[in-house]
Amino acid sequence: MTNVLPACKSCNSSKNDSEMVEWYKKQKFYNSDRLKRINEYIEFAVGICDTFDNAEDNNLFVTKEIIKEALPDTTDQIF
């Protein structure tokens, strides 16, 4: 699956089986900086998939830990 990307229904229909870059350059919303960022993200995502495919134990691992404090939901106290 080398020509798969998330897209809205309209874009997905117009893209059909065209290559993403070929299709994207024809769009009125084309932007070369955005295309560069899209390609960087695709390379990143493929790299993550390769990492998991090549892992011996296939376990997830933490790459970044985020601690966030959330206020309690006072509505829950009613019930």
C-alpha positions in Angstrom: 0.0 0.0 0.0 2.2 2.8 -1.2 -0.4 5.1 -2.6 -2.7 5.3 0.4 -3.3 8.5 2.4 -6.2 9.9 4.5 -8.4 12.2 2.6 -11.9 13.5 2.6 -14.5 11.7 0.5 -14.4 14.4 -2.3 -10.5 14.3 -2.5 -10.4 10.6 -2.3 -12.9 10.3 -5.2 -11.0 12.8 -7.4 -7.6 11.2 -6.6 -8.9 7.8 -7.7 -5.7 5.7 -8.5 -3.5 8.7 -9.3 -0.2 9.1 -7.4 -0.6 11.5 -4.5 2.0 14.1 -5.7 0.7 14.0 -9.3 -2.9 14.6 -8.0 -2.0 17.1 -5.4 -0.1 19.4 -7.8 -3.2 19.8 -9.9 -5.4 21.0 -6.9 -6.2 24.7 -6.4 -5.1 24.3 -2.8 -1.6 23.0 -3.8 1.2 24.4 -1.7 4.9 23.3 -2.0 5.6 23.8 1.7 2.6 21.7 2.6 3.7 19.0 0.2 7.1 18.9 1.8 5.5 18.5 5.2 3.2 15.7 3.9 6.1 13.8 2.5 8.1 14.2 5.8 5.1 12.8 7.7 4.7 9.9 5.3 8.4 9.0 5.7 8.0 9.3 9.5 4.9 7.1 9.5 6.5 4.5 7.3 9.5 4.5 9.6 7.3 3.7 12.6 5.7 0.9 10.7 9.1 -0.5 9.7 10.2 -0.3 13.4 7.2 -2.4 14.5 7.5 -4.8 11.6 11.2 -5.5 12.5 10.7 -5.6 16.3 11.2 -9.1 17.7 8.6 -8.9 20.5 6.1 -6.6 18.6 5.4 -4.6 21.8 4.6 -0.9 21.8 7.1 1.4 23.4 6.9 4.9 24.8 8.5 7.6 22.7 7.2 10.6 24.6 5.4 10.7 27.9 2.9 13.5 28.6 1.5 14.2 32.0 -1.7 16.3 32.1 -3.8 17.2 35.0 -7.5 17.4 34.4 -10.1 18.9 36.6 -12.8 16.5 37.9 -16.1 16.5 36.1 -18.5 17.9 38.7 -21.5 16.4 36.8 -20.3 12.9 37.8 -20.8 13.8 41.5 -24.6 14.2 40.9 -24.8 10.5 39.9 
